[in-house]
Amino acid sequence: MLERTSTTERFARSAIAAVVAVAALVLAANVGPARATEGQRADQVSQVEQVRRG
């Protein structure tokens, strides 16, 4: 028969899972999108300026 897991072991497992989840989120946030080439960036800047002038 299966033994019941102790409260301490369950807490430790959940704490480790939380640390792993936070680490995964931090790594994913730091990856970021790929950089655009200068030509595309210039087009985007001019579009933003046109929208602001409106």
Predicted model as a PDB file, atoms N, CA, C, CB and O in Angstrom, pLDDT in the B-factor column:
MODEL        1                                                                  
ATOM      1  N   MET A   1       0.828  -1.173   0.000  1.00 67.00           N  
ATOM      2  CA  MET A   1       0.000   0.000   0.000  1.00 67.00           C  
ATOM      3  C   MET A   1       0.881   1.248   0.000  1.00 67.00           C  
ATOM      4  CB  MET A   1      -0.947  -0.008   1.205  1.00 67.00           C  
ATOM      5  O   MET A   1       1.971   1.245   0.573  1.00 67.00           O  
ATOM      6  N   LEU A   2       0.415   2.289  -0.631  1.00 81.00           N  
ATOM      7  CA  LEU A   2       1.170   3.524  -0.713  1.00 81.00           C  
ATOM      8  C   LEU A   2       1.184   4.240   0.635  1.00 81.00           C  
ATOM      9  CB  LEU A   2       0.587   4.431  -1.793  1.00 81.00           C  
ATOM     10  O   LEU A   2       0.182   4.289   1.349  1.00 81.00           O  
ATOM     11  N   GLU A   3       2.345   4.791   0.957  1.00 88.00           N  
ATOM     12  CA  GLU A   3       2.451   5.544   2.201  1.00 88.00           C  
ATOM     13  C   GLU A   3       2.034   6.989   1.966  1.00 88.00           C  
ATOM     14  CB  GLU A   3       3.887   5.478   2.764  1.00 88.00           C  
ATOM     15  O   GLU A   3       2.215   7.540   0.880  1.00 88.00           O  
ATOM     16  N   ARG A   4       1.479   7.580   2.999  1.00 88.00           N  
ATOM     17  CA  ARG A   4       1.061   8.971   2.899  1.00 88.00           C  
ATOM     18  C   ARG A   4       2.296   9.871   2.973  1.00 88.00           C  
ATOM     19  CB  ARG A   4       0.043   9.329   4.022  1.00 88.00           C  
ATOM     20  O   ARG A   4       3.198   9.641   3.779  1.00 88.00           O  
ATOM     21  N   THR A   5       2.322  10.903   2.117  1.00 86.00           N  
ATOM     22  CA  THR A   5       3.448  11.829   2.078  1.00 86.00           C  
ATOM     23  C   THR A   5       3.349  12.778   3.267  1.00 86.00           C  
ATOM     24  CB  THR A   5       3.478  12.620   0.737  1.00 86.00           C  
ATOM     25  O   THR A   5       2.269  13.265   3.600  1.00 86.00           O  
ATOM     26  N   SER A   6       4.484  13.030   3.898  1.00 95.00           N  
ATOM     27  CA  SER A   6       4.474  13.919   5.057  1.00 95.00           C  
ATOM     28  C   SER A   6       4.247  15.362   4.625  1.00 95.00           C  
ATOM     29  CB  SER A   6       5.788  13.799   5.839  1.00 95.00           C  
ATOM     30  O   SER A   6       4.494  15.723   3.475  1.00 95.00           O  
ATOM     31  N   THR A   7       3.782  16.169   5.544  1.00 95.00           N  
ATOM     32  CA  THR A   7       3.517  17.573   5.272  1.00 95.00           C  
ATOM     33  C   THR A   7       4.799  18.295   4.886  1.00 95.00           C  
ATOM     34  CB  THR A   7       2.874  18.243   6.487  1.00 95.00           C  
ATOM     35  O   THR A   7       4.794  19.135   3.985  1.00 95.00           O  
ATOM     36  N   THR A   8       5.881  17.977   5.554  1.00 96.00           N  
ATOM     37  CA  THR A   8       7.161  18.613   5.262  1.00 96.00           C  
ATOM     38  C   THR A   8       7.619  18.295   3.843  1.00 96.00           C  
ATOM     39  CB  THR A   8       8.220  18.166   6.270  1.00 96.00           C  
ATOM     40  O   THR A   8       8.117  19.169   3.134  1.00 96.00           O  
ATOM     41  N   GLU A   9       7.450  17.051   3.439  1.00 96.00           N  
ATOM     42  CA  GLU A   9       7.859  16.666   2.094  1.00 96.00           C  
ATOM     43  C   GLU A   9       6.998  17.356   1.042  1.00 96.00           C  
ATOM     44  CB  GLU A   9       7.781  15.147   1.927  1.00 96.00           C  
ATOM     45  O   GLU A   9       7.510  17.790   0.011  1.00 96.00           O  
ATOM     46  N   ARG A  10       5.705  17.459   1.291  1.00 96.00           N  
ATOM     47  CA  ARG A  10       4.823  18.155   0.353  1.00 96.00           C  
ATOM     48  C   ARG A  10       5.195  19.631   0.248  1.00 96.00           C  
ATOM     49  CB  ARG A  10       3.356  18.010   0.785  1.00 96.00           C  
ATOM     50  O   ARG A  10       5.209  20.201  -0.843  1.00 96.00           O  
ATOM     51  N   PHE A  11       5.496  20.245   1.394  1.00 97.00           N  
ATOM     52  CA  PHE A  11       5.899  21.653   1.390  1.00 97.00           C  
ATOM     53  C   PHE A  11       7.200  21.838   0.616  1.00 97.00           C  
ATOM     54  CB  PHE A  11       6.059  22.175   2.830  1.00 97.00           C  
ATOM     55  O   PHE A  11       7.328  22.773  -0.174  1.00 97.00           O  
ATOM     56  N   ALA A  12       8.152  20.959   0.840  1.00 97.00           N  
ATOM     57  CA  ALA A  12       9.440  21.051   0.147  1.00 97.00           C  
ATOM     58  C   ALA A  12       9.256  20.901  -1.359  1.00 97.00           C  
ATOM     59  CB  ALA A  12      10.412  19.981   0.670  1.00 97.00           C  
ATOM     60  O   ALA A  12       9.860  21.639  -2.137  1.00 97.00           O  
ATOM     61  N   ARG A  13       8.441  19.964  -1.762  1.00 97.00           N  
ATOM     62  CA  ARG A  13       8.199  19.766  -3.190  1.00 97.00           C  
ATOM     63  C   ARG A  13       7.527  20.985  -3.813  1.00 97.00           C  
ATOM     64  CB  ARG A  13       7.339  18.525  -3.414  1.00 97.00           C  
ATOM     65  O   ARG A  13       7.884  21.394  -4.918  1.00 97.00           O  
ATOM     66  N   SER A  14       6.557  21.565  -3.110  1.00 97.00           N  
ATOM     67  CA  SER A  14       5.866  22.735  -3.658  1.00 97.00           C  
ATOM     68  C   SER A  14       6.797  23.942  -3.702  1.00 97.00           C  
ATOM     69  CB  SER A  14       4.613  23.062  -2.826  1.00 97.00           C  
ATOM     70  O   SER A  14       6.724  24.736  -4.640  1.00 97.00           O  
ATOM     71  N   ALA A  15       7.669  24.096  -2.709  1.00 98.00           N  
ATOM     72  CA  ALA A  15       8.619  25.201  -2.707  1.00 98.00           C  
ATOM     73  C   ALA A  15       9.612  25.059  -3.863  1.00 98.00           C  
ATOM     74  CB  ALA A  15       9.365  25.264  -1.363  1.00 98.00           C  
ATOM     75  O   ALA A  15       9.936  26.042  -4.528  1.00 98.00           O  
ATOM     76  N   ILE A  16      10.086  23.855  -4.095  1.00 98.00           N  
ATOM     77  CA  ILE A  16      11.009  23.619  -5.214  1.00 98.00           C  
ATOM     78  C   ILE A  16      10.308  23.878  -6.542  1.00 98.00           C  
ATOM     79  CB  ILE A  16      11.560  22.174  -5.174  1.00 98.00           C  
ATOM     80  O   ILE A  16      10.901  24.458  -7.452  1.00 98.00           O  
ATOM     81  N   ALA A  17       9.065  23.459  -6.659  1.00 98.00           N  
ATOM     82  CA  ALA A  17       8.310  23.688  -7.888  1.00 98.00           C  
ATOM     83  C   ALA A  17       8.109  25.187  -8.122  1.00 98.00           C  
ATOM     84  CB  ALA A  17       6.948  22.966  -7.826  1.00 98.00           C  
ATOM     85  O   ALA A  17       8.172  25.651  -9.260  1.00 98.00           O  
ATOM     86  N   ALA A  18       7.870  25.935  -7.060  1.00 98.00           N  
ATOM     87  CA  ALA A  18       7.697  27.380  -7.193  1.00 98.00           C  
ATOM     88  C   ALA A  18       8.988  28.046  -7.642  1.00 98.00           C  
ATOM     89  CB  ALA A  18       7.227  27.985  -5.871  1.00 98.00           C  
ATOM     90  O   ALA A  18       8.961  28.937  -8.491  1.00 98.00           O  
ATOM     91  N   VAL A  19      10.114  27.628  -7.084  1.00 98.00           N  
ATOM     92  CA  VAL A  19      11.404  28.195  -7.475  1.00 98.00           C  
ATOM     93  C   VAL A  19      11.698  27.885  -8.943  1.00 98.00           C  
ATOM     94  CB  VAL A  19      12.534  27.647  -6.574  1.00 98.00           C  
ATOM     95  O   VAL A  19      12.176  28.750  -9.677  1.00 98.00           O  
ATOM     96  N   VAL A  20      11.419  26.680  -9.364  1.00 98.00           N  
ATOM     97  CA  VAL A  20      11.639  26.300 -10.764  1.00 98.00           C  
ATOM     98  C   VAL A  20      10.728  27.112 -11.683  1.00 98.00           C  
ATOM     99  CB  VAL A  20      11.390  24.785 -10.965  1.00 98.00           C  
ATOM    100  O   VAL A  20      11.160  27.550 -12.750  1.00 98.00           O  
ATOM    101  N   ALA A  21       9.479  27.315 -11.282  1.00 97.00           N  
ATOM    102  CA  ALA A  21       8.545  28.091 -12.101  1.00 97.00           C  
ATOM    103  C   ALA A  21       9.003  29.543 -12.234  1.00 97.00           C  
ATOM    104  CB  ALA A  21       7.135  28.038 -11.496  1.00 97.00           C  
ATOM    105  O   ALA A  21       8.951  30.110 -13.326  1.00 97.00           O  
ATOM    106  N   VAL A  22       9.443  30.139 -11.151  1.00 97.00           N  
ATOM    107  CA  VAL A  22       9.923  31.524 -11.203  1.00 97.00           C  
ATOM    108  C   VAL A  22      11.168  31.621 -12.076  1.00 97.00           C  
ATOM    109  CB  VAL A  22      10.224  32.051  -9.783  1.00 97.00           C  
ATOM    110  O   VAL A  22      11.298  32.553 -12.870  1.00 97.00           O  
ATOM    111  N   ALA A  23      12.077  30.673 -11.936  1.00 96.00           N  
ATOM    112  CA  ALA A  23      13.288  30.680 -12.763  1.00 96.00           C  
ATOM    113  C   ALA A  23      12.934  30.562 -14.242  1.00 96.00           C  
ATOM    114  CB  ALA A  23      14.229  29.533 -12.352  1.00 96.00           C  
ATOM    115  O   ALA A  23      13.538  31.233 -15.078  1.00 96.00           O  
ATOM    116  N   ALA A  24      11.966  29.720 -14.568  1.00 95.00           N  
ATOM    117  CA  ALA A  24      11.549  29.571 -15.965  1.00 95.00           C  
ATOM    118  C   ALA A  24      10.938  30.868 -16.496  1.00 95.00           C  
ATOM    119  CB  ALA A  24      10.541  28.416 -16.103  1.00 95.00           C  
ATOM    120  O   ALA A  24      11.195  31.252 -17.637  1.00 95.00           O  
ATOM    121  N   LEU A  25      10.137  31.540 -15.680  1.00 94.00           N  
ATOM    122  CA  LEU A  25       9.538  32.799 -16.105  1.00 94.00           C  
ATOM    123  C   LEU A  25      10.591  33.892 -16.300  1.00 94.00           C  
ATOM    124  CB  LEU A  25       8.500  33.252 -15.087  1.00 94.00           C  
ATOM    125  O   LEU A  25      10.508  34.669 -17.251  1.00 94.00           O  
ATOM    126  N   VAL A  26      11.565  33.953 -15.419  1.00 93.00           N  
ATOM    127  CA  VAL A  26      12.631  34.952 -15.548  1.00 93.00           C  
ATOM    128  C   VAL A  26      13.444  34.695 -16.807  1.00 93.00           C  
ATOM    129  CB  VAL A  26      13.549  34.936 -14.307  1.00 93.00           C  
ATOM    130  O   VAL A  26      13.767  35.629 -17.540  1.00 93.00           O  
ATOM    131  N   LEU A  27      13.775  33.442 -17.061  1.00 92.00           N  
ATOM    132  CA  LEU A  27      14.524  33.116 -18.267  1.00 92.00           C  
ATOM    133  C   LEU A  27      13.723  33.443 -19.524  1.00 92.00           C  
ATOM    134  CB  LEU A  27      14.915  31.642 -18.263  1.00 92.00           C  
ATOM    135  O   LEU A  27      14.271  33.966 -20.494  1.00 92.00           O  
ATOM    136  N   ALA A  28      12.451  33.141 -19.508  1.00 90.00           N  
ATOM    137  CA  ALA A  28      11.609  33.423 -20.664  1.00 90.00           C  
ATOM    138  C   ALA A  28      11.471  34.927 -20.891  1.00 90.00           C  
ATOM    139  CB  ALA A  28      10.230  32.787 -20.484  1.00 90.00           C  
ATOM    140  O   ALA A  28      11.434  35.380 -22.035  1.00 90.00           O  
ATOM    141  N   ALA A  29      11.394  35.693 -19.822  1.00 87.00           N  
ATOM    142  CA  ALA A  29      11.258  37.143 -19.954  1.00 87.00           C  
ATOM    143  C   ALA A  29      12.524  37.769 -20.501  1.00 87.00           C  
ATOM    144  CB  ALA A  29      10.910  37.769 -18.613  1.00 87.00           C  
ATOM    145  O   ALA A  29      12.458  38.780 -21.199  1.00 87.00           O  
ATOM    146  N   ASN A  30      13.667  37.193 -20.201  1.00 84.00           N  
ATOM    147  CA  ASN A  30      14.930  37.752 -20.658  1.00 84.00           C  
ATOM    148  C   ASN A  30      15.261  37.385 -22.092  1.00 84.00           C  
ATOM    149  CB  ASN A  30      16.034  37.301 -19.764  1.00 84.00           C  
ATOM    150  O   ASN A  30      16.145  37.996 -22.692  1.00 84.00           O  
ATOM    151  N   VAL A  31      14.584  36.414 -22.648  1.00 83.00           N  
ATOM    152  CA  VAL A  31      14.853  36.018 -24.032  1.00 83.00           C  
ATOM    153  C   VAL A  31      14.436  37.139 -24.971  1.00 83.00           C  
ATOM    154  CB  VAL A  31      14.110  34.703 -24.389  1.00 83.00           C  
ATOM    155  O   VAL A  31      15.223  37.546 -25.827  1.00 83.00           O  
ATOM    156  N   GLY A  32      13.227  37.642 -24.832  1.00 74.00           N  
ATOM    157  CA  GLY A  32      12.751  38.777 -25.614  1.00 74.00           C  
ATOM    158  C   GLY A  32      12.618  38.472 -27.090  1.00 74.00           C  
ATOM    159  O   GLY A  32      13.039  37.415 -27.560  1.00 74.00           O  
ATOM    160  N   PRO A  33      12.033  39.400 -27.814  1.00 72.00           N  
ATOM    161  CA  PRO A  33      11.867  39.214 -29.252  1.00 72.00           C  
ATOM    162  C   PRO A  33      13.171  39.464 -29.999  1.00 72.00           C  
ATOM    163  CB  PRO A  33      10.776  40.138 -29.782  1.00 72.00           C  
ATOM    164  O   PRO A  33      14.085  40.108 -29.483  1.00 72.00           O  
ATOM    165  N   ALA A  34      13.242  38.956 -31.196  1.00 67.00           N  
ATOM    166  CA  ALA A  34      14.427  39.178 -32.028  1.00 67.00           C  
ATOM    167  C   ALA A  34      14.469  40.638 -32.448  1.00 67.00           C  
ATOM    168  CB  ALA A  34      14.423  38.245 -33.276  1.00 67.00           C  
ATOM    169  O   ALA A  34      13.426  41.271 -32.607  1.00 67.00           O  
ATOM    170  N   ARG A  35      15.652  41.166 -32.625  1.00 68.00           N  
ATOM    171  CA  ARG A  35      15.797  42.570 -33.029  1.00 68.00           C  
ATOM    172  C   ARG A  35      15.468  42.737 -34.505  1.00 68.00           C  
ATOM    173  CB  ARG A  35      17.225  43.076 -32.742  1.00 68.00           C  
ATOM    174  O   ARG A  35      15.796  41.889 -35.335  1.00 68.00           O  
ATOM    175  N   ALA A  36      14.823  43.835 -34.806  1.00 60.00           N  
ATOM    176  CA  ALA A  36      14.474  44.137 -36.190  1.00 60.00           C  
ATOM    177  C   ALA A  36      15.671  44.753 -36.890  1.00 60.00           C  
ATOM    178  CB  ALA A  36      13.255  45.084 -36.262  1.00 60.00           C  
ATOM    179  O   ALA A  36      16.557  45.320 -36.250  1.00 60.00           O  
ATOM    180  N   THR A  37      15.688  44.638 -38.195  1.00 58.00           N  
ATOM    181  CA  THR A  37      16.743  45.297 -38.955  1.00 58.00           C  
ATOM    182  C   THR A  37      16.485  46.792 -38.939  1.00 58.00           C  
ATOM    183  CB  THR A  37      16.814  44.759 -40.413  1.00 58.00           C  
ATOM    184  O   THR A  37      15.376  47.224 -38.624  1.00 58.00           O  
ATOM    185  N   GLU A  38      17.470  47.575 -39.268  1.00 56.00           N  
ATOM    186  CA  GLU A  38      17.354  49.034 -39.198  1.00 56.00           C  
ATOM    187  C   GLU A  38      16.259  49.571 -40.121  1.00 56.00           C  
ATOM    188  CB  GLU A  38      18.686  49.679 -39.553  1.00 56.00           C  
ATOM    189  O   GLU A  38      15.567  50.521 -39.759  1.00 56.00           O  
ATOM    190  N   GLY A  39      16.092  48.985 -41.298  1.00 53.00           N  
ATOM    191  CA  GLY A  39      15.064  49.453 -42.219  1.00 53.00           C  
ATOM    192  C   GLY A  39      13.666  49.305 -41.644  1.00 53.00           C  
ATOM    193  O   GLY A  39      12.844  50.213 -41.759  1.00 53.00           O  
ATOM    194  N   GLN A  40      13.401  48.192 -41.040  1.00 57.00           N  
ATOM    195  CA  GLN A  40      12.094  47.971 -40.429  1.00 57.00           C  
ATOM    196  C   GLN A  40      11.899  48.898 -39.240  1.00 57.00           C  
ATOM    197  CB  GLN A  40      11.940  46.507 -39.992  1.00 57.00           C  
ATOM    198  O   GLN A  40      10.801  49.414 -39.033  1.00 57.00           O  
ATOM    199  N   ARG A  41      12.935  49.115 -38.466  1.00 59.00           N  
ATOM    200  CA  ARG A  41      12.835  49.977 -37.298  1.00 59.00           C  
ATOM    201  C   ARG A  41      12.513  51.412 -37.713  1.00 59.00           C  
ATOM    202  CB  ARG A  41      14.136  49.935 -36.488  1.00 59.00           C  
ATOM    203  O   ARG A  41      11.696  52.073 -37.072  1.00 59.00           O  
ATOM    204  N   ALA A  42      13.144  51.893 -38.772  1.00 59.00           N  
ATOM    205  CA  ALA A  42      12.890  53.248 -39.246  1.00 59.00           C  
ATOM    206  C   ALA A  42      11.440  53.395 -39.696  1.00 59.00           C  
ATOM    207  CB  ALA A  42      13.843  53.603 -40.396  1.00 59.00           C  
ATOM    208  O   ALA A  42      10.817  54.429 -39.452  1.00 59.00           O  
ATOM    209  N   ASP A  43      10.903  52.377 -40.345  1.00 63.00           N  
ATOM    210  CA  ASP A  43       9.504  52.417 -40.766  1.00 63.00           C  
ATOM    211  C   ASP A  43       8.575  52.483 -39.566  1.00 63.00           C  
ATOM    212  CB  ASP A  43       9.167  51.197 -41.622  1.00 63.00           C  
ATOM    213  O   ASP A  43       7.586  53.215 -39.585  1.00 63.00           O  
ATOM    214  N   GLN A  44       8.880  51.740 -38.543  1.00 64.00           N  
ATOM    215  CA  GLN A  44       8.040  51.741 -37.344  1.00 64.00           C  
ATOM    216  C   GLN A  44       8.079  53.095 -36.652  1.00 64.00           C  
ATOM    217  CB  GLN A  44       8.487  50.644 -36.373  1.00 64.00           C  
ATOM    218  O   GLN A  44       7.051  53.584 -36.183  1.00 64.00           O  
ATOM    219  N   VAL A  45       9.252  53.699 -36.587  1.00 64.00           N  
ATOM    220  CA  VAL A  45       9.383  55.006 -35.942  1.00 64.00           C  
ATOM    221  C   VAL A  45       8.572  56.037 -36.697  1.00 64.00           C  
ATOM    222  CB  VAL A  45      10.858  55.437 -35.865  1.00 64.00           C  
ATOM    223  O   VAL A  45       7.889  56.854 -36.078  1.00 64.00           O  
ATOM    224  N   SER A  46       8.631  56.021 -38.022  1.00 67.00           N  
ATOM    225  CA  SER A  46       7.881  57.000 -38.803  1.00 67.00           C  
ATOM    226  C   SER A  46       6.378  56.768 -38.648  1.00 67.00           C  
ATOM    227  CB  SER A  46       8.284  56.931 -40.289  1.00 67.00           C  
ATOM    228  O   SER A  46       5.610  57.730 -38.640  1.00 67.00           O  
ATOM    229  N   GLN A  47       5.953  55.535 -38.528  1.00 64.00           N  
ATOM    230  CA  GLN A  47       4.535  55.257 -38.305  1.00 64.00           C  
ATOM    231  C   GLN A  47       4.077  55.792 -36.967  1.00 64.00           C  
ATOM    232  CB  GLN A  47       4.263  53.765 -38.385  1.00 64.00           C  
ATOM    233  O   GLN A  47       2.984  56.351 -36.870  1.00 64.00           O  
ATOM    234  N   VAL A  48       4.878  55.635 -35.941  1.00 59.00           N  
ATOM    235  CA  VAL A  48       4.530  56.138 -34.615  1.00 59.00           C  
ATOM    236  C   VAL A  48       4.449  57.653 -34.643  1.00 59.00           C  
ATOM    237  CB  VAL A  48       5.556  55.672 -33.562  1.00 59.00           C  
ATOM    238  O   VAL A  48       3.539  58.230 -34.048  1.00 59.00           O  
ATOM    239  N   GLU A  49       5.388  58.316 -35.328  1.00 63.00           N  
ATOM    240  CA  GLU A  49       5.374  59.765 -35.404  1.00 63.00           C  
ATOM    241  C   GLU A  49       4.124  60.261 -36.146  1.00 63.00           C  
ATOM    242  CB  GLU A  49       6.645  60.271 -36.097  1.00 63.00           C  
ATOM    243  O   GLU A  49       3.545  61.283 -35.775  1.00 63.00           O  
ATOM    244  N   GLN A  50       3.714  59.542 -37.185  1.00 62.00           N  
ATOM    245  CA  GLN A  50       2.521  59.929 -37.917  1.00 62.00           C  
ATOM    246  C   GLN A  50       1.272  59.796 -37.056  1.00 62.00           C  
ATOM    247  CB  GLN A  50       2.380  59.090 -39.172  1.00 62.00           C  
ATOM    248  O   GLN A  50       0.368  60.628 -37.139  1.00 62.00           O  
ATOM    249  N   VAL A  51       1.218  58.756 -36.232  1.00 62.00           N  
ATOM    250  CA  VAL A  51       0.063  58.541 -35.359  1.00 62.00           C  
ATOM    251  C   VAL A  51       0.001  59.639 -34.309  1.00 62.00           C  
ATOM    252  CB  VAL A  51       0.131  57.150 -34.685  1.00 62.00           C  
ATOM    253  O   VAL A  51      -1.085  60.125 -33.992  1.00 62.00           O  
ATOM    254  N   ARG A  52       1.143  60.038 -33.764  1.00 67.00           N  
ATOM    255  CA  ARG A  52       1.166  61.094 -32.749  1.00 67.00           C  
ATOM    256  C   ARG A  52       0.713  62.430 -33.329  1.00 67.00           C  
ATOM    257  CB  ARG A  52       2.572  61.232 -32.155  1.00 67.00           C  
ATOM    258  O   ARG A  52       0.029  63.206 -32.661  1.00 67.00           O  
ATOM    259  N   ARG A  53       1.097  62.692 -34.567  1.00 68.00           N  
ATOM    260  CA  ARG A  53       0.699  63.958 -35.205  1.00 68.00           C  
ATOM    261  C   ARG A  53      -0.783  63.976 -35.529  1.00 68.00           C  
ATOM    262  CB  ARG A  53       1.508  64.191 -36.483  1.00 68.00           C  
ATOM    263  O   ARG A  53      -1.433  65.022 -35.529  1.00 68.00           O  
ATOM    264  N   GLY A  54      -1.292  62.800 -35.802  1.00 55.00           N  
ATOM    265  CA  GLY A  54      -2.617  62.515 -36.015  1.00 55.00           C  
ATOM    266  C   GLY A  54      -3.639  63.060 -36.772  1.00 55.00           C  
ATOM    267  O   GLY A  54      -4.761  62.556 -36.748  1.00 55.00           O  
TER     268      GLY A  54                                                      
ENDMDL                                                                          
END                                                                             
